[in-house]
Amino acid sequence: DPESTAHVCLNERRLTEYVHHCIRAGMEEEATAELTSIMYILYMFRARMGTELQIQLLEAMDAFPARAQELKKVKAFVGKRIDACREPDVPGQVVLEALNEPDASPVFKSAASVCRERGLGWATAMTWKNKPQAFDPCQLSIQAGYEVRSVAYSPDGTSVAFGYGSRIDIVNVSTGDTLCTLEGHTDHVTSVS
């Protein structure tokens, strides 16, 4: 039906353009509100646009230095779950992981608010004993198909190479994108540099 098609197009357009334009126009509150929203993060994951979300977060951190620390926490949350956006349906899992973040985390606050608004009290009613309140320093998780035997950063620190099985992947450390895969080794890769 035409209405549902228009709705999908508007959502797609919002995901691909709205935050970009807010950042470019200096609309700090609007851009930050979207980027720290668990719903926006979920929509980006469901659209398999985790890399684009990482790029938007980097752009916003540059454009709005006063919000950089807050956005960095969201970027770390997204980066640790970048592979989740390649899975078909992950909303419940991502929301629960957001609720496991420190209470001061923007994604925790957003997820708790959404759960309260939608009557999902069970999600926020749990009391976590010894819930960590320190932020995890991990900024990005990269999955490999086999045991990784060697890792090396590029001299400028923007990419990392890792060898596993008989191949080497070179990955952008900000977005998790595979920049290049080197295949054809006759044995297991044991060293990269």
N, C-alpha and C positions, 0 to 999 in steps of 0.2 A: 504494500500500500504506500502511496506517495508520502503520507505523513511520517511513517516510520523510516522511509528512505531519507527524507529531509533531516530527521532527528539524528540518524547515523552520520550523515554528512556534516551536520553541525558539530557533533561530538568529535569527529575525526579532525575537523578544521580547528576546533578548540585545542585538541591535543597537539596539533602540529604548528599552530600559528599564534594563539592567544598569548601564551607566556612569552614567546619570542618577541612579540610586539610590545608587551608590557615592559620587558627588560629594555628594549631599544628606546621606548618612550620615557624611561626613567620612572615608571610607575612601581615604585618599590613595594608598597603595601600590597598591591594586587598580585604582583609576581610572587612575592614571598608567601602570600596566603595560598596561592595555588600549589607552589612547590613544596610547602610543608603539610599539605592536606593528604591524609591517608587515602582519600577517595581518588585524588588526582594520581597518586602513586599507583594505586590499584588499576586505574584505567590505563595508565601508561604500560604497566606490566601486562595487562590483558591484551593490549594492542601490540605486544612484543616490541615496545619502544623504550626499553631500559637504557640503551645507549644514548638515545635522544634525550632522555630525562637527565642522564649524567651530564651531557653537554649543556643543557639548560641550567642545571645547578652550577656548573663552572662559570657560565656566562653571568649568572646572577651574582655569584660571589665576587666577580670582578667589577660588576656594575654597582653593587651595593655593599661596599666594604663594612659598613656598620652592621650588616646582617650576615657577614661571611661565616662567623662561628656557628650560628644557628643553621645556615645552609650546609655547612661542612658536616654537621651531624646527620642531616638528611641524606647527603651524598654518601656518607659511610654506610648508613642503613641500606640504601639502594645498592651500593657497590657490593656489599656482602651477600646480597640476594639477586645479583644480576642474572644468574642462571635460572632463577625462578620465573623470570619473564619469558623464558623459552618453553615453559610448561603450559598446558592448555588452561587449566582452572586452578588458580592459587589464592583467591581472595581471602578465604578463611585462615589459611596458613600465614599469609602476610600480616593480617590484622593481629593474630595471636603473637606473632614475632614482634610487632610494633608494641603490643602491650607488655612484652618482656624487656623493652628498652628502659633505661633509667627514667624516673618520673619527670625529670627536667627536659627530656627529649621532646622536640617538636612532634615527632611521629607518635610518641606515646600519648601526648596531650590530644592530638588529632584523633587517634584511634579510640581513646577513652570517650571523647566527646561524641563521636559517631555512634559508638555502642550505646551510650546513654540516650541519644536522640532517637535511635531506632528500636529502643526497647530491648536491647541485648544486655540486660543487667548482669546476666551470668558471666559475661566476659570481663566485666570490671568489678564484680563482687568478690572475685578471688583475692585473697591476701597472700602475697608471695613472701614466704619466710626467707630472709637473707637475700632478697632480690638485689643484685648488683646495682649500685647507683653511680658507679664510675663508667665513663664512656669507653667502649672497646676501641683500641687504637687501630684495629683493622679497617682499612678503607675500601678494599676490593677483594673478592674471592674469585679465583680463576680455577675452573675445573679442567682436569686433564683425563684422557681416556685410560691412561696407565699410570704406573708409579713414576713420579718425576724424579729424575736422577741428577739433574743439574739446572741451576738458575743463574742468570747473569743480567744485570741492569745495563741499559745503554749508557754511554758516558754522560748524556744530558739528563738522565733519569726519567725520560718520558715513555720508555718502553722496557719490556722485560722479555728475555728469551728463556724458554725452558725446554729441556729435552726429555722426552718420554717415549718409550717404545723405540721405533726406528724413525722418529720425526722430531722436528724442532718447531715450536710455535713462537712467533714474536707478537706480543700483545701490548696495546696501549694501556698504560697503568692508570689513566684517568677514567677511561670508559669501559675497559675490558674487551674492546674489539680486537679480534685477531687481525693483525696487519699483514701477516705473511706466514705461510706454513712451508717448511722445507722438508721434503720427503725424499725417499730413495736411498737412505742409508741401509747398508746390508746387515747391520747388527744394531743392538741397542745403543742409543746415544748416551754416553757416560759423561760428557763434558761439553759445555757451551761457554764461549767467552767473546 
